[in-house]
Amino acid sequence: YTQLVVLHVGSNDIQHKGPEEIAKEVEALSKCVMVNGLSKIAISDIIYRDHDNFKLNARIEKVNSLLAKFCKAKNWSLIPQ
């Protein structure tokens, strides 16, 4: 059985979904993984885009902030990018 699952998700959604929606979907996926008996989850930050894409990077920053709060509340690891 798997002891650790790393979730690196949300990158493809960042252009057409809001930060709160993406964070909630990651949370739902995480809960689904936990229901299946896995002991540890680590969530990876969404990787920032080109330095000149300020609007998109601001959205990514918001999602990453929400993911950090969620991980802290669940005592899960957050993998910074």
C-alpha positions in Angstrom: 0.0 0.0 0.0 1.1 3.5 -0.7 2.3 5.6 2.3 2.7 9.0 0.6 0.8 10.6 -2.3 2.1 13.8 -3.8 -0.6 15.9 -5.5 0.6 18.3 -8.2 -2.7 19.6 -9.7 -4.4 22.8 -10.7 -1.8 24.1 -13.3 -4.1 23.4 -16.2 -7.1 25.0 -14.5 -5.5 28.3 -13.5 -6.4 30.1 -16.7 -10.2 29.4 -16.6 -11.0 28.8 -12.9 -10.9 31.0 -9.9 -8.3 30.4 -7.1 -11.0 29.4 -4.6 -12.5 26.9 -7.0 -9.2 25.3 -7.7 -8.3 25.1 -4.0 -11.7 23.5 -3.2 -11.1 20.9 -6.0 -7.7 20.1 -4.6 -9.2 19.8 -1.2 -11.9 17.4 -2.5 -9.3 15.3 -4.3 -7.2 15.1 -1.1 -10.2 13.9 0.9 -10.9 11.3 -1.8 -7.3 10.0 -1.5 -7.6 9.9 2.3 -10.9 7.9 2.1 -8.9 5.2 0.3 -6.7 4.6 3.3 -3.5 6.5 2.4 -1.5 7.7 5.4 0.2 10.9 4.1 -0.5 13.5 1.5 1.8 16.2 0.2 0.5 19.0 -2.0 2.7 20.8 -4.5 2.4 24.5 -5.1 1.4 25.5 -8.6 4.4 26.5 -10.5 4.6 30.2 -11.5 4.6 31.2 -15.2 6.9 33.5 -17.0 7.9 36.5 -15.0 6.0 38.9 -17.2 2.6 37.2 -16.8 1.6 39.2 -13.7 -2.1 38.5 -13.8 -1.7 34.8 -14.0 1.0 34.7 -11.4 -1.2 36.7 -9.0 -3.9 34.0 -9.4 -1.3 31.3 -8.8 -0.1 33.1 -5.7 -3.7 33.1 -4.4 -4.2 29.4 -5.0 -0.9 28.6 -3.4 -1.8 30.7 -0.3 -5.1 28.8 0.0 -3.3 25.4 -0.4 -0.8 26.4 2.3 -3.7 27.2 4.7 -5.4 23.9 3.9 -2.2 21.9 4.4 -1.5 23.6 7.7 -5.0 22.8 8.9 -4.6 19.2 8.0 -1.0 18.9 9.1 0.0 17.9 5.6 3.2 18.8 3.8 3.3 21.6 1.2 6.0 21.3 -1.5 7.1 24.8 -2.6 8.0 25.3 -6.2 
